[in-house]
């Protein structure tokens, strides 16, 4: 099917590039400028300006800007499959080249669950950079799973084992959590958003905690830790992290452990700098969480 254009036929744009393609695909997948900006690592105003410039360059409107997000036009719907094919070709090219990189120089993008950057990874980076001073580690913490096939990350820590994809997977540990509070804090609970967390933890909370006892729900682990430190109540926290915080006490209660998985795209697993980060993370988890 030929894409339909909103106006007279125009010549192909002279500056169509990979960044334009990533912007278009992020906008199509997230259906919001905020989500697209987050995916690309830019602010919303930058994403909006770049999208407007792309539409002007193409001579076609790609999205209708609505109050609740972006609505793709017929043009955008028509070219989506072509854009995804181009993305696959570009990613295949970059992975093939990366697989031949035999140096310990360059950037490695690591995706981790929310708060695992500050609780687990960042405190150990001094030792990492002593060993690998020429690797630039990009740590992205998010509750959403990074898509390794689309190179949203080179490798990832996850609480759920991947069920698909050409990936290498290693189970690092069963991370044990407990119920933590400050002395004298109320017996109210601080939890994640309803249904958030590992499946076993959600079941445990449903069985052990009266919903009426929940005082606060937050969607980030760091906020949960801060609320407990502030004395607002009790919460499930990773034992290895909570035990390092002065003034916190472990209370009765045994939430189920949560498996921690290390995942990388198979082609990138052989890249020396990616493998270096992989091995280092395995060491960190073995020393701090095992």
N, C-alpha and C positions, 0 to 999 in steps of 0.2 A: 504494500500500500504506500502511495506517495504521501508525504506529509502535506497537510493543508496549511496555507499561509494566510495571515490576516492582512491581506493587501496585495499590491502588485508584486510580481515575481522579482526577487532581488538576487544579485550575485552572492556566492558563498562568502562569508566573512573572512577577512584576511588574517585575523588574530585569534581564531578559535584555538584553544590550547587545553592542556590537561586540567588546569585549575578551573576553567569554565565547565568542563565536563563533570568534575567533582562537585561543583556548586549546583549544577542542574540536578544531578543524581541525588544529592543530599536533600535538596528542596522537594523532589518528587517523593522520596522515602519518608521524610519527616513531616511533610505537609505543613511546615511552619518555618518562618525565618529564624526563630529562636533555636529550634532543633537543628536546622542546617548550619547555623553559626557554631553551635556546640560541636557538631561533627567535624567542622573544618578548623576549629580552634581559633575563630575570630569573633569579634563582637557583632551584635545584630545589625547595627548601622552599616558596618562594612559589608556584611552579607547582602543587605538590601541594596546598597549602592552598586555592588558588583553584579547582582542579578539584573538591575535596571540597565546597566551598561551592556550586559550580554544580550538582553532583549533588543536594545537599540541597535547593536551590531548585527543581530540576526534579522532585524526588521520584522519581528513577530512577537506578540505577547505570549509568554509561556504560562503565566499564572494570573489568576484573578486574586487580588489581595482582599481577603474577607476578615471580619473582626476576629473570627476564631481560627484563622490560619490561611494557608494557600490552597487554592483550587486549581488544578491543572487545566489548561485549555486543551482543545482538540489537537493543536499543534504538539503540545507537550506529550500527550498520550500517544500520538502517532510516532514520535521519535524516541520514545523511551527504550524500546527494544534495541534500536540502533545504538543508543548511548551505552546500554549495558554490554553490548557486544564490543564496543570500543574500549570500555572499561576492562573487560576480560582480557582483551589483547594487550593493553598497556600493563596490566598486572602480571600477565604471563611473561612479558618482556622483562619487567623489573625483577621478578623472581628468578628468572633464568640468569640474569646478570649477577644478582646478589648471591646466587648459589656458587659463583666462581670467585667471590671475594675472599681472599685468604689473609686479610689483615685484621688487626685488632684496633682499627681506627674507624670512626664514624658514629652515626646515631643508631640507637636501638630503642624502639618504642614498646613500652611495657604497659599493658592494661591490667589493673587490679581492682578488686571489689572496693566499694566505698570504705574509706578509713584505713584500709590495709597499707596505703602509702605511708601515712604518718605513724601507724602502730607497728609496722613490720619492716618495710623496705627502707625508708629514709634514714632511720637511726643507724643502719648498717652501711651506709654509702661511703663513709670515710674509708673503711677497709677496702671497699670496691675500687675507689679511685686510686688508692695506693697501688693496687694491683693492675688496674687498667686505666691509666691516666688519659688515654686518647679516645676512649669511648664516651660519647655523649648519651646519657640515659634519659629518655623522655618518659616520665611516669604519669599515666592518666588514670585517675580514680573515678569510677562511675558505677552506679547500680546496674547499668545496662551492659550486656555482653558485647565486647568489641568483635567485629567480624574480621577474622584473620585472613579469609580468602580475599577480602577487599583491601587488605593492608591497612585497616584501621589500627592495627598493632602488629608487631613482629612476634610477640609471645604474650601470654596472659596467665595470671593466676585466677582460678575460678573455684567456686564452691559446688559447681555441678559439672559432672563429666560430660564432654561433648558426645553427642550421639551421631554426628555426621561430619563430613569434611575430611580433606586430605591432611590430617594433623598427627603430630606425635604427642602422646599424652603420658604424663607420669603422676601417679598419686603420691603426694609428698607426705601427708600426715592426716590423722583424724584430729582436727583442732577442737580442743575441749573448752567449753564455756561454762560459766557458773552464774549464780545470782549474786550481784554485788550492790553494796549500798554504803553510805556513810553512817557512822555511829550517830544515833539520835534522829535519823531521817525518818519521815513517815513511811508507813507500809504500802503506800500507793506505788503503782507500777508505771514504768516508762518503757514503751515498746516502739517498734517500727510501725509503719502504716499497716492497716489490717491486711493480713495475708502475706506480709513481707517477711523475708528470711528463708532459710532452708526449709524444705517440706517437713522434716522431722521436728524442727524447732517450732514451727507453726502449730503442729499437732500437740506438742508438749504444752505450749502456752494455752491452747484451747482447753486442755484437760486440767491444768494446774492453776490457772489464773482466772478469777472472776472478772468478766468485762467491766463490771462496775468499779473494780479496783484500779483500772487504768486511768492515770491522771494526765498523762502526756503521750502523744504519738509524734515521732519525728522520723523523717525519711533518710537520715544520715547517721551512721554509727558515731561520728565525732560529736554530733549533737546529743546523742544518747549518753556518751561518756561525760560530756559537759554537764548534763542535767543531773547525773548521779553525783559528780563532784560538787555540784552546787547544793546537794542535799535535798533534791526534790522528790526522791523516792528510790526504788530499786529497779534493776534492769539486768537482762542477760548481756554479759560482756565476755570477750575472750579472756580466759584466765591469764595467759601469758602477758597480756597488755595490762589488765586491771591490777595484777599483783605488783606492777611497777609504779602505781599511782599512790602517793602517800595519802593516808587517811581512809582508804577504801577497805571494807570488810567483806569477806565472802560469807554469804548466808546459806542456810540449808536449801537444798534443791539441786538436782542433777539434770540439766538440759542435755539432750543427746548430742554427741560429738558431730562435727561437720567436716566431711572430707574436703581437703584442699588439693586442687589439681593444678599442674603446670602444663600448659598447652602451647605448641608452636606449629606453624605451617611446616609441612614436611620439607619443602624446598629450602626454607630459610633455616631449618634446624642445623644444616651443615655449614652455615656461614659462621666463621670463627667468632666474630663479635657477638652474634646472637647466642651461640653455644656457650660463650663465656658468661653471659648474663644468666642463662639457664642453669649452669653449674653453680654459680654464686647463689642464686635464689634457693636452690636445693640445700646448699650448705647453711644458709640463714635459717631456713625452716627447721632443719635438723637440729640446730643449736638452740633455737628459741621456742619452738613449738612442740617438738617431738617428746 
